[in-house]
Amino acid sequence: MINSLIKRFNIPPRDQWREAIGKLIDDRVRIITAGLSIRELRAIMRGDPPTEKPNPRYKVITTSFVAHLRPRYYPAAATWFTHTLRLGFFTTFFFVLEIITGIVLMVYYIPFPDQAYGSVLAIESNVFLGEFLRDMHRLGAEAMVVFSWLHLLRTYFTGSYKGPRSFTWLTGVILLLITAWLSFTGYLLPWDQLAYWAVTVGTSITESGPVVGPALNLLMRGAPDIGTGGLLRFYLQHVILMPLLAILLISIHYYKVSREHSISLPAVVEETEMDPEKKKEATRRIDLIPDLLSHELFLIALGLFITVAILYFRGFASPLETHANPQQTPLDTKAPWYFWWLQGILKIDPASIIENLVNPLFEMFGLSYRVELSRLLDSKFIMGLMVPPALVLLLMAIPYIDRNPSRLARKRPFAIAWGVAWIFIVLVLSYMGTPEYGIETPAATRIIQDLAPEEGEGPLRLIPYPELENRQMEYIVGQDYGTDLCPGLSYYPDPESHPNDIVVGCPHLTEVFQTFSRRLIDAQIDGRLPGLNAKLIVEQLQADVVKVTPHVEWTDPSTGQAQTYYHIYFLHKDRAMDAH
């Protein structure tokens, strides 16, 4: 019966139609993989040699739109980890991570001042894995900045910018600028106090420019003050303009490296006499498929693992401060840490430096003439709009300034010393850019700000609620309360997960008060707070809400007038325990 049906409908034997189906599937696989068969894919996975001639793995490089950016192979020495440290790869890895996480966040973000902050809160609380994705996006942004700088430094110290790689160095510097601007534009999007005022201060630099300065500032902000227009401008730059420019420059940069001059060999391989066997091994071909490709897949897995581990163990979290308030400038306003060096430059006043150098010389020779340059030299214009672009141009011009043909470190002592010196200079400028450097804050304000900063938590806000509950007290600075402010208190800090843990007394409140007292008394001894009269007031304001007020009175040493400074903090029961 079956045999007659097979003959009537001319059905081929099982082996033939199985072979035909297999060939059909194999053809589809070859189309998708740009020439690799199922058998060849199996050989790649196993690390076996090619199964066909000519090598189909090379065909992928020439026919695939994506893979054609990569060379067929690299010299072995160019892939040594100690030479490249994979810094360029990880810079690209974090850029791709930013694109993926940014697209997801963009779906839920609303770029309008009255909704931006709320949309970020909604992402963190209502979107599945929203807080995790936002933390990953912020961590990836900072990692991209770090790896961009490290990649540039590695290129400089190995002399890999010389010769045919000069233009590649130029594209790398431009990519570094794009990375910095991507971070700057993204910094405003949460629309909290820290971001709003950091960007306000940063954009104000353009105001000092002659003729076009005010117009440029208006173009960046969209209005005299940052509002809807400014936020929308920054958002569109962050999600469209800068990523597209980055993709364009990365393509050029990567194409130059991969298709024109390859990754530079270590200088010791290029410029020194080596044992023939070692030379042969150093220049041995390493195929992209499968050797380097499998290594890069491993690096991707490693990068994702480390990123997730950092976030899982709370080694990094995206800060979100209070809602942006254009009417109140918070203390300690600062840019992201990778812009501290720029803030440090802005604190340098060239007019004052010249005056302090020249005027003592006039006094030494008995001359009454005094140099006053403050009106002529606008430090904000010089240090904000002239020095940074000059430094960028100097960075771009390095391949054309350094005419030494050698890349060996021992033959480039000046270039190596110059690079180390600039690293030191940037670190010093970054320290100068911190809010504490060069800015005089009244002692009482500084002490209370450190205990409970306007933006952030601080030790006062981290006091567990049971140590404050029902405690109507005024703790006077200078009085002896013993080693603990609450000797009769005991509480369970986490009765659900750790029911056996118990805290006796109030160690957190005691530590805060002792720090508060010690710093105030030190300031009194130093003469900054004469006539000191200070206290820490704790009041039960209503159910589940405690009011804490650090209160300081003193006599102004310059005017002799009585001064008072205090700050009120409201700590909710749930907020306090969450912080603890």
DOMAR-866920 format. One record per residue (C-alpha): x, y, z; residue in three letters. Coordinates in Angstrom, 1 decimal, padded with zeros to 4 digits. Layout:
N
NODE:x:y:z:aa
NODE:X:Y:Z:ALA
...
end
This chain:
580
NODE:x:y:z:aa
NODE:000.0:000.0:000.0:MET
NODE:002.7:002.5:001.1:ILE
NODE:005.1:001.4:-001.7:ASN
NODE:002.4:001.9:-004.3:SER
NODE:001.6:005.4:-003.0:LEU
NODE:005.3:006.3:-003.1:ILE
NODE:005.5:005.1:-006.7:LYS
NODE:002.3:006.8:-007.8:ARG
NODE:003.3:010.3:-006.3:PHE
NODE:007.0:009.8:-007.3:ASN
NODE:008.1:010.4:-003.7:ILE
NODE:011.9:010.2:-003.5:PRO
NODE:013.6:007.9:-001.0:PRO
NODE:014.1:009.0:002.6:ARG
NODE:017.8:009.6:002.2:ASP
NODE:017.2:011.9:-000.8:GLN
NODE:014.6:014.2:000.8:TRP
NODE:016.6:014.2:004.1:ARG
NODE:019.6:015.3:002.1:GLU
NODE:017.5:017.9:000.3:ALA
NODE:016.1:019.4:003.5:ILE
NODE:019.6:019.4:005.0:GLY
NODE:020.9:021.2:002.0:LYS
NODE:018.1:023.8:002.2:LEU
NODE:018.8:024.5:005.9:ILE
NODE:022.5:024.6:005.2:ASP
NODE:022.0:027.2:002.4:ASP
NODE:019.9:029.3:004.7:ARG
NODE:022.6:029.2:007.4:VAL
NODE:025.3:030.1:004.8:ARG
NODE:023.2:033.2:003.8:ILE
NODE:022.8:034.3:007.4:ILE
NODE:026.4:033.7:008.4:THR
NODE:027.9:035.1:005.1:ALA
NODE:029.3:031.8:004.0:GLY
NODE:029.7:029.5:007.0:LEU
NODE:028.0:026.1:006.8:SER
NODE:026.6:024.2:009.8:ILE
NODE:029.6:021.9:009.7:ARG
NODE:032.0:024.9:009.7:GLU
NODE:030.1:026.5:012.6:LEU
NODE:030.5:023.2:014.5:ARG
NODE:034.3:023.3:013.7:ALA
NODE:034.5:026.9:014.9:ILE
NODE:032.8:026.0:018.2:MET
NODE:035.2:023.1:018.7:ARG
NODE:038.3:025.0:017.7:GLY
NODE:038.9:022.7:014.8:ASP
NODE:040.6:023.8:011.5:PRO
NODE:038.5:025.0:008.5:PRO
NODE:036.4:022.3:006.8:THR
NODE:036.5:023.8:003.3:GLU
NODE:038.9:025.4:000.9:LYS
NODE:039.3:028.3:000.4:PRO
NODE:038.9:029.2:004.1:ASN
NODE:035.2:030.2:004.5:PRO
NODE:036.1:032.1:007.7:ARG
NODE:038.0:034.6:005.6:TYR
NODE:035.0:034.9:003.2:LYS
NODE:032.9:036.2:006.1:VAL
NODE:035.3:039.2:006.5:ILE
NODE:035.0:040.2:002.9:THR
NODE:031.2:039.6:002.4:THR
NODE:029.6:040.6:005.7:SER
NODE:028.7:044.2:006.2:PHE
NODE:029.5:044.1:009.9:VAL
NODE:032.5:041.8:009.8:ALA
NODE:034.3:043.7:007.0:HIS
NODE:035.4:046.3:009.5:LEU
NODE:037.6:043.7:011.0:ARG
NODE:040.8:042.2:009.5:PRO
NODE:041.2:038.5:008.8:ARG
NODE:043.9:038.2:011.4:TYR
NODE:046.2:040.2:013.7:TYR
NODE:049.9:039.7:014.5:PRO
NODE:050.2:037.8:017.8:ALA
NODE:052.1:040.6:019.5:ALA
NODE:049.4:043.1:018.8:ALA
NODE:047.0:040.9:020.8:THR
NODE:049.1:040.7:023.9:TRP
NODE:047.1:041.7:026.9:PHE
NODE:050.0:043.6:028.4:THR
NODE:050.3:045.7:025.3:HIS
NODE:046.7:046.9:024.9:THR
NODE:045.0:045.9:028.2:LEU
NODE:041.9:045.7:026.0:ARG
NODE:041.1:049.3:026.9:LEU
NODE:039.7:050.2:023.4:GLY
NODE:037.5:047.1:023.4:PHE
NODE:036.0:047.9:026.8:PHE
NODE:035.4:051.5:025.7:THR
NODE:033.4:050.2:022.8:THR
NODE:031.7:047.6:025.0:PHE
NODE:030.4:050.2:027.5:PHE
NODE:029.3:052.4:024.6:PHE
NODE:027.1:049.6:023.3:VAL
NODE:025.9:049.0:026.8:LEU
NODE:024.9:052.6:027.1:GLU
NODE:023.0:052.4:023.8:ILE
NODE:021.0:049.4:024.9:ILE
NODE:020.2:050.6:028.4:THR
NODE:019.6:054.1:027.2:GLY
NODE:016.9:053.0:024.7:ILE
NODE:015.0:051.2:027.4:VAL
NODE:015.2:054.2:029.8:LEU
NODE:014.2:056.5:026.9:MET
NODE:010.9:054.7:026.6:VAL
NODE:009.9:055.8:030.1:TYR
NODE:011.6:059.1:030.5:TYR
NODE:009.7:062.4:029.9:ILE
NODE:012.0:065.3:029.0:PRO
NODE:010.0:068.1:030.5:PHE
NODE:010.9:069.9:033.8:PRO
NODE:007.5:069.2:035.5:ASP
NODE:007.7:065.5:034.7:GLN
NODE:011.3:064.5:034.3:ALA
NODE:012.0:064.0:038.0:TYR
NODE:008.8:062.1:038.5:GLY
NODE:009.5:059.9:035.5:SER
NODE:012.9:058.9:036.9:VAL
NODE:011.2:058.0:040.2:LEU
NODE:008.7:056.0:038.3:ALA
NODE:011.6:054.2:036.5:ILE
NODE:013.2:053.3:039.8:GLU
NODE:010.0:052.2:041.5:SER
NODE:007.4:051.0:038.9:ASN
NODE:009.4:049.7:035.9:VAL
NODE:010.6:046.1:036.1:PHE
NODE:014.4:046.2:036.8:LEU
NODE:014.2:050.0:036.2:GLY
NODE:016.5:051.0:039.1:GLU
NODE:019.0:048.3:038.0:PHE
NODE:018.9:049.6:034.4:LEU
NODE:019.4:053.2:035.5:ARG
NODE:022.3:052.2:037.8:ASP
NODE:023.8:050.2:034.9:MET
NODE:023.4:053.1:032.5:HIS
NODE:025.1:055.5:035.0:ARG
NODE:027.9:053.0:035.9:LEU
NODE:028.5:052.3:032.2:GLY
NODE:028.8:056.1:031.5:ALA
NODE:031.4:056.6:034.1:GLU
NODE:033.2:053.4:033.0:ALA
NODE:033.2:054.6:029.4:MET
NODE:034.9:057.9:030.5:VAL
NODE:037.5:056.0:032.6:VAL
NODE:038.4:053.5:029.8:PHE
NODE:038.5:056.3:027.2:SER
NODE:041.1:058.2:029.2:TRP
NODE:043.0:055.0:030.0:LEU
NODE:043.0:054.0:026.3:HIS
NODE:044.3:057.5:025.3:LEU
NODE:047.1:057.2:028.0:LEU
NODE:048.0:053.7:026.8:ARG
NODE:048.3:055.0:023.2:THR
NODE:050.4:057.9:024.3:TYR
NODE:052.8:056.1:026.5:PHE
NODE:053.4:053.3:024.0:THR
NODE:053.9:055.9:021.2:GLY
NODE:051.1:054.3:019.1:SER
NODE:050.1:057.7:017.8:TYR
NODE:053.2:058.0:015.5:LYS
NODE:053.4:057.7:011.8:GLY
NODE:050.3:056.4:009.9:PRO
NODE:048.3:056.5:013.2:ARG
NODE:048.3:060.3:013.6:SER
NODE:044.9:060.7:012.1:PHE
NODE:043.6:057.8:014.2:THR
NODE:044.9:059.6:017.3:TRP
NODE:043.0:062.7:016.2:LEU
NODE:039.7:060.7:015.9:THR
NODE:040.4:059.2:019.3:GLY
NODE:040.7:062.7:020.9:VAL
NODE:037.4:063.8:019.3:ILE
NODE:035.8:060.6:020.6:LEU
NODE:037.0:061.5:024.1:LEU
NODE:035.4:064.9:023.8:LEU
NODE:032.1:063.3:022.5:ILE
NODE:032.2:060.9:025.5:THR
NODE:032.7:063.8:027.9:ALA
NODE:029.8:065.8:026.3:TRP
NODE:027.6:062.7:026.4:LEU
NODE:028.1:062.5:030.1:SER
NODE:027.6:066.2:030.6:PHE
NODE:024.3:066.3:028.7:THR
NODE:023.0:063.1:030.5:GLY
NODE:023.9:064.6:033.9:TYR
NODE:021.0:067.1:033.6:LEU
NODE:018.3:064.6:032.7:LEU
NODE:017.3:063.4:036.2:PRO
NODE:016.4:067.1:037.0:TRP
NODE:017.5:067.0:040.6:ASP
NODE:019.3:069.8:042.5:GLN
NODE:022.8:068.5:042.0:LEU
NODE:022.4:068.0:038.3:ALA
NODE:020.5:071.3:037.7:TYR
NODE:023.1:073.5:039.5:TRP
NODE:026.1:071.6:038.2:ALA
NODE:024.9:072.2:034.6:VAL
NODE:023.9:075.8:035.4:THR
NODE:027.5:076.5:036.6:VAL
NODE:029.0:074.6:033.7:GLY
NODE:027.0:076.5:031.0:THR
NODE:027.6:079.8:032.7:SER
NODE:031.2:079.7:031.5:ILE
NODE:030.2:080.6:028.0:THR
NODE:028.7:083.9:029.2:GLU
NODE:032.2:085.4:029.6:SER
NODE:033.0:085.0:025.9:GLY
NODE:033.3:088.3:024.0:PRO
NODE:030.6:089.2:021.5:VAL
NODE:029.1:085.7:021.0:VAL
NODE:029.3:084.6:024.6:GLY
NODE:025.8:085.6:025.8:PRO
NODE:024.3:084.2:022.5:ALA
NODE:026.2:080.9:022.9:LEU
NODE:025.0:080.7:026.5:ASN
NODE:021.4:081.3:025.4:LEU
NODE:021.8:078.7:022.7:LEU
NODE:022.9:076.1:025.2:MET
NODE:020.3:076.8:027.8:ARG
NODE:017.4:077.7:025.6:GLY
NODE:016.6:080.7:027.9:ALA
NODE:018.5:082.9:030.4:PRO
NODE:017.9:080.1:032.9:ASP
NODE:017.7:076.4:032.2:ILE
NODE:014.1:075.3:031.8:GLY
NODE:012.0:073.4:029.2:THR
NODE:014.1:074.5:026.3:GLY
NODE:017.4:073.7:028.0:GLY
NODE:016.3:070.3:029.2:LEU
NODE:015.0:069.4:025.7:LEU
NODE:018.2:070.5:024.1:ARG
NODE:020.3:068.4:026.4:PHE
NODE:018.0:065.4:026.0:TYR
NODE:018.1:065.5:022.1:LEU
NODE:021.9:065.9:022.2:GLN
NODE:022.2:063.0:024.6:HIS
NODE:019.9:060.5:022.8:VAL
NODE:020.3:061.5:019.1:ILE
NODE:023.1:063.9:018.1:LEU
NODE:026.0:062.8:020.2:MET
NODE:025.3:059.0:019.8:PRO
NODE:025.2:059.4:016.0:LEU
NODE:028.4:061.4:016.0:LEU
NODE:030.0:058.8:018.3:ALA
NODE:028.9:056.0:016.0:ILE
NODE:030.4:057.8:013.0:LEU
NODE:033.7:058.6:014.7:LEU
NODE:033.9:055.1:016.2:ILE
NODE:033.4:053.6:012.7:SER
NODE:036.2:055.8:011.2:ILE
NODE:038.5:055.1:014.2:HIS
NODE:037.8:051.4:014.1:TYR
NODE:038.2:051.1:010.4:TYR
NODE:041.5:052.9:010.5:LYS
NODE:042.8:050.6:013.2:VAL
NODE:041.4:047.4:011.7:SER
NODE:041.7:047.8:008.0:ARG
NODE:044.6:050.3:007.3:GLU
NODE:047.4:050.1:009.9:HIS
NODE:046.2:047.5:012.4:SER
NODE:046.9:047.7:016.1:ILE
NODE:050.5:048.8:016.8:SER
NODE:052.9:046.1:017.7:LEU
NODE:054.8:046.5:020.9:PRO
NODE:057.8:048.9:020.4:ALA
NODE:060.1:046.2:021.6:VAL
NODE:059.0:043.9:018.7:VAL
NODE:059.2:046.7:016.1:GLU
NODE:062.5:048.4:017.0:GLU
NODE:064.7:045.8:018.7:THR
NODE:066.6:042.8:017.6:GLU
NODE:064.9:039.6:018.8:MET
NODE:065.6:036.0:018.7:ASP
NODE:064.3:034.7:015.3:PRO
NODE:062.0:032.2:017.1:GLU
NODE:060.6:034.9:019.4:LYS
NODE:060.2:037.2:016.4:LYS
NODE:058.3:034.5:014.4:LYS
NODE:056.1:033.9:017.4:GLU
NODE:055.4:037.6:017.9:ALA
NODE:054.4:038.1:014.2:THR
NODE:052.4:034.8:014.0:ARG
NODE:048.9:035.3:012.5:ARG
NODE:046.0:035.1:014.9:ILE
NODE:042.8:034.6:013.0:ASP
NODE:039.8:036.7:013.9:LEU
NODE:037.5:033.7:013.6:ILE
NODE:037.5:031.8:015.9:PRO
NODE:040.5:032.8:018.1:ASP
NODE:039.9:036.5:018.7:LEU
NODE:036.1:036.3:018.4:LEU
NODE:035.9:033.7:021.2:SER
NODE:038.3:035.9:023.3:HIS
NODE:036.0:038.9:022.7:GLU
NODE:032.9:037.0:023.7:LEU
NODE:034.7:036.0:026.9:PHE
NODE:035.5:039.7:027.5:LEU
NODE:031.9:040.7:026.9:ILE
NODE:030.8:038.0:029.4:ALA
NODE:033.4:039.2:031.9:LEU
NODE:032.4:042.9:031.5:GLY
NODE:028.7:042.1:032.1:LEU
NODE:029.5:039.9:035.0:PHE
NODE:031.7:042.5:036.8:ILE
NODE:029.1:045.3:036.0:THR
NODE:026.2:043.2:037.4:VAL
NODE:028.3:042.1:040.4:ALA
NODE:029.1:045.7:041.3:ILE
NODE:025.4:046.7:041.2:LEU
NODE:024.3:043.6:043.0:TYR
NODE:026.6:044.1:045.9:PHE
NODE:025.7:047.9:046.0:ARG
NODE:029.1:049.0:045.0:GLY
NODE:027.6:051.7:042.9:PHE
NODE:024.2:053.5:042.8:ALA
NODE:022.9:056.4:040.7:SER
NODE:022.3:059.3:043.0:PRO
NODE:018.9:061.1:042.9:LEU
NODE:018.7:064.1:045.1:GLU
NODE:015.8:066.4:045.7:THR
NODE:013.8:068.0:042.9:HIS
NODE:015.6:070.8:041.1:ALA
NODE:014.9:074.2:042.6:ASN
NODE:016.1:077.2:040.5:PRO
NODE:015.4:079.5:043.5:GLN
NODE:017.9:077.8:045.9:GLN
NODE:021.5:077.1:045.2:THR
NODE:022.7:074.1:047.3:PRO
NODE:026.0:074.1:049.1:LEU
NODE:028.9:072.1:047.6:ASP
NODE:027.6:072.2:044.1:THR
NODE:030.0:070.3:042.0:LYS
NODE:030.3:068.8:038.5:ALA
NODE:030.8:065.1:037.9:PRO
NODE:034.2:063.9:039.2:TRP
NODE:035.6:063.7:035.7:TYR
NODE:035.1:067.5:035.3:PHE
NODE:036.7:068.4:038.6:TRP
NODE:039.9:069.4:036.8:TRP
NODE:037.9:072.0:034.9:LEU
NODE:036.4:073.4:038.1:GLN
NODE:040.0:073.5:039.5:GLY
NODE:041.1:075.6:036.5:ILE
NODE:038.2:078.0:037.0:LEU
NODE:039.5:078.6:040.6:LYS
NODE:042.8:080.0:039.3:ILE
NODE:042.9:083.7:038.8:ASP
NODE:045.8:084.7:036.5:PRO
NODE:045.4:088.4:037.3:ALA
NODE:045.9:087.8:041.0:SER
NODE:048.9:085.5:040.4:ILE
NODE:050.6:088.1:038.3:ILE
NODE:049.8:090.9:040.8:GLU
NODE:051.2:088.8:043.7:ASN
NODE:054.4:088.2:041.7:LEU
NODE:055.0:091.7:040.4:VAL
NODE:053.8:094.0:043.2:ASN
NODE:056.2:092.6:045.8:PRO
NODE:059.1:093.3:043.4:LEU
NODE:058.0:096.9:043.1:PHE
NODE:057.9:097.2:046.9:GLU
NODE:061.4:095.7:047.1:MET
NODE:062.7:098.5:044.9:PHE
NODE:060.7:101.2:046.7:GLY
NODE:058.3:101.8:043.8:LEU
NODE:054.8:103.0:044.6:SER
NODE:053.3:101.7:041.4:TYR
NODE:051.0:098.8:041.6:ARG
NODE:049.8:096.4:038.9:VAL
NODE:046.0:095.9:038.8:GLU
NODE:045.0:093.4:036.2:LEU
NODE:041.6:092.2:037.6:SER
NODE:039.7:094.5:035.3:ARG
NODE:041.7:093.6:032.2:LEU
NODE:042.0:089.8:032.6:LEU
NODE:038.7:088.1:033.1:ASP
NODE:039.7:084.8:034.8:SER
NODE:036.5:083.1:033.9:LYS
NODE:037.0:083.9:030.2:PHE
NODE:040.7:083.0:030.2:ILE
NODE:040.5:079.8:032.3:MET
NODE:037.1:078.7:031.1:GLY
NODE:037.1:079.5:027.4:LEU
NODE:040.7:079.8:026.4:MET
NODE:042.8:077.3:028.4:VAL
NODE:040.6:074.2:028.0:PRO
NODE:040.4:074.5:024.1:PRO
NODE:044.1:075.2:024.1:ALA
NODE:044.7:072.0:026.0:LEU
NODE:042.5:070.1:023.6:VAL
NODE:044.4:071.5:020.6:LEU
NODE:047.7:070.6:022.3:LEU
NODE:046.4:067.0:022.8:LEU
NODE:045.4:066.8:019.1:MET
NODE:048.8:068.1:018.0:ALA
NODE:050.9:065.6:019.9:ILE
NODE:051.7:063.4:016.8:PRO
NODE:052.8:066.5:014.9:TYR
NODE:054.9:068.0:017.8:ILE
NODE:056.6:064.7:018.7:ASP
NODE:058.9:064.1:015.8:ARG
NODE:061.0:061.4:017.6:ASN
NODE:060.6:058.3:015.3:PRO
NODE:061.2:055.8:018.1:SER
NODE:058.4:054.4:020.3:ARG
NODE:060.7:052.8:022.8:LEU
NODE:060.2:054.3:026.3:ALA
NODE:063.9:054.5:027.0:ARG
NODE:064.4:056.6:023.8:LYS
NODE:061.5:059.0:024.7:ARG
NODE:062.4:060.3:028.2:PRO
NODE:061.0:063.7:027.6:PHE
NODE:057.7:062.5:026.2:ALA
NODE:057.2:060.0:029.1:ILE
NODE:058.1:062.6:031.7:ALA
NODE:055.7:065.1:030.0:TRP
NODE:052.9:062.6:030.1:GLY
NODE:053.5:061.8:033.8:VAL
NODE:053.6:065.5:034.6:ALA
NODE:050.3:066.1:033.0:TRP
NODE:048.7:063.2:034.9:ILE
NODE:050.0:064.8:038.1:PHE
NODE:048.7:068.3:037.0:ILE
NODE:045.2:066.9:036.2:VAL
NODE:045.1:065.1:039.6:LEU
NODE:046.0:068.4:041.4:VAL
NODE:043.5:070.4:039.4:LEU
NODE:040.8:067.8:040.2:SER
NODE:041.6:068.2:043.9:TYR
NODE:041.3:071.9:043.5:MET
NODE:038.0:071.4:041.8:GLY
NODE:036.4:069.8:044.9:THR
NODE:033.9:072.1:046.8:PRO
NODE:036.1:072.1:049.9:GLU
NODE:039.1:073.6:048.2:TYR
NODE:039.5:077.4:048.0:GLY
NODE:036.0:078.2:049.2:ILE
NODE:035.5:079.6:052.7:GLU
NODE:032.4:078.3:054.3:THR
NODE:031.5:079.6:057.8:PRO
NODE:032.5:077.1:060.4:ALA
NODE:028.9:076.4:061.7:ALA
NODE:027.5:076.0:058.2:THR
NODE:030.4:073.7:057.2:ARG
NODE:030.0:071.4:060.3:ILE
NODE:026.2:071.1:060.0:ILE
NODE:026.5:070.6:056.2:GLN
NODE:028.9:067.7:056.8:ASP
NODE:026.6:066.1:059.3:LEU
NODE:023.5:066.3:057.0:ALA
NODE:024.4:067.6:053.5:PRO
NODE:021.7:069.4:051.6:GLU
NODE:022.1:066.8:048.8:GLU
NODE:022.8:063.3:050.0:GLY
NODE:022.3:061.5:053.4:GLU
NODE:025.1:062.1:055.8:GLY
NODE:025.4:060.6:059.3:PRO
NODE:022.6:062.6:060.9:LEU
NODE:020.0:061.2:058.4:ARG
NODE:021.3:057.7:058.9:LEU
NODE:020.4:057.7:062.7:ILE
NODE:018.0:054.8:063.2:PRO
NODE:014.5:056.0:064.0:TYR
NODE:014.2:054.1:067.4:PRO
NODE:017.2:056.2:068.7:GLU
NODE:015.1:059.4:068.1:LEU
NODE:011.5:058.2:068.8:GLU
NODE:009.8:060.0:071.7:ASN
NODE:013.0:061.8:072.7:ARG
NODE:012.2:065.4:073.6:GLN
NODE:015.7:066.5:074.4:MET
NODE:018.2:069.3:074.0:GLU
NODE:021.8:068.0:074.0:TYR
NODE:024.0:071.0:075.0:ILE
NODE:027.5:071.1:073.4:VAL
NODE:030.1:071.0:076.2:GLY
NODE:028.0:069.1:078.7:GLN
NODE:029.1:065.6:079.7:ASP
NODE:026.4:063.0:078.9:TYR
NODE:028.6:060.0:079.5:GLY
NODE:029.5:057.4:076.8:THR
NODE:025.9:057.0:075.6:ASP
NODE:023.0:059.5:075.3:LEU
NODE:020.3:056.8:075.9:CYS
NODE:021.5:054.4:078.6:PRO
NODE:018.1:052.8:079.1:GLY
NODE:017.2:052.2:075.5:LEU
NODE:017.4:048.9:073.6:SER
NODE:015.8:048.0:070.2:TYR
NODE:015.9:045.5:067.4:TYR
NODE:017.3:047.2:064.3:PRO
NODE:015.9:044.5:061.9:ASP
NODE:013.4:042.3:063.7:PRO
NODE:012.3:040.4:060.5:GLU
NODE:015.6:039.2:059.0:SER
NODE:017.8:039.3:062.2:HIS
NODE:015.4:038.8:065.1:PRO
NODE:018.2:038.0:067.6:ASN
NODE:020.2:041.2:067.0:ASP
NODE:019.7:043.9:069.6:ILE
NODE:021.2:047.4:070.0:VAL
NODE:021.7:048.7:073.5:VAL
NODE:021.6:052.5:073.9:GLY
NODE:021.8:054.9:070.9:CYS
NODE:025.3:054.6:069.5:PRO
NODE:024.5:056.3:066.2:HIS
NODE:022.9:059.4:067.8:LEU
NODE:025.8:059.5:070.4:THR
NODE:028.4:059.4:067.6:GLU
NODE:026.7:062.2:065.7:VAL
NODE:026.4:064.4:068.8:PHE
NODE:030.0:063.8:069.8:GLN
NODE:031.2:064.6:066.2:THR
NODE:029.1:067.7:066.3:PHE
NODE:030.5:068.8:069.7:SER
NODE:034.1:068.0:068.9:ARG
NODE:034.2:070.0:065.6:ARG
NODE:032.4:073.0:067.2:LEU
NODE:034.7:073.1:070.2:ILE
NODE:037.8:072.8:067.8:ASP
NODE:036.4:075.8:065.8:ALA
NODE:035.9:077.7:069.1:GLN
NODE:039.5:077.0:070.1:ILE
NODE:040.7:078.1:066.6:ASP
NODE:038.9:081.4:067.1:GLY
NODE:036.4:080.9:064.4:ARG
NODE:033.4:080.5:066.8:LEU
NODE:034.1:082.7:069.9:PRO
NODE:031.3:082.8:072.5:GLY
NODE:030.0:079.4:071.3:LEU
NODE:026.6:078.2:072.5:ASN
NODE:025.3:075.2:070.6:ALA
NODE:022.9:072.3:071.0:LYS
NODE:021.3:069.4:069.2:LEU
NODE:017.5:069.5:069.6:ILE
NODE:015.4:066.3:069.1:VAL
NODE:011.6:066.6:069.1:GLU
NODE:008.8:064.2:068.3:GLN
NODE:006.9:066.4:065.9:LEU
NODE:004.0:063.9:065.2:GLN
NODE:003.5:060.2:064.9:ALA
NODE:006.4:058.6:062.9:ASP
NODE:008.1:062.0:062.3:VAL
NODE:011.0:063.4:064.4:VAL
NODE:012.4:066.9:064.1:LYS
NODE:016.1:067.3:064.6:VAL
NODE:017.7:070.8:064.8:THR
NODE:021.4:071.5:065.1:PRO
NODE:021.5:075.0:066.5:HIS
NODE:024.7:077.2:066.8:VAL
NODE:025.2:080.7:068.3:GLU
NODE:028.5:082.6:068.4:TRP
NODE:030.0:086.0:068.2:THR
NODE:031.4:087.1:064.8:ASP
NODE:035.1:087.7:065.4:PRO
NODE:035.3:090.5:062.8:SER
NODE:032.2:092.6:063.7:THR
NODE:031.5:091.5:067.3:GLY
NODE:027.9:090.9:066.5:GLN
NODE:025.9:087.8:067.7:ALA
NODE:025.3:085.2:065.0:GLN
NODE:022.9:082.3:064.8:THR
NODE:022.8:079.4:062.4:TYR
NODE:020.5:076.3:062.5:TYR
NODE:019.0:073.8:060.2:HIS
NODE:015.8:071.8:060.6:ILE
NODE:015.6:068.1:059.5:TYR
NODE:012.5:066.0:059.5:PHE
NODE:013.1:062.3:059.7:LEU
NODE:010.3:059.9:059.0:HIS
NODE:010.2:056.5:060.6:LYS
NODE:010.3:054.6:057.3:ASP
NODE:012.9:056.9:055.8:ARG
NODE:015.2:056.5:058.8:ALA
NODE:015.0:052.8:058.9:MET
NODE:015.5:052.5:055.1:ASP
NODE:018.6:054.6:055.4:ALA
NODE:019.9:052.4:058.3:HIS
end
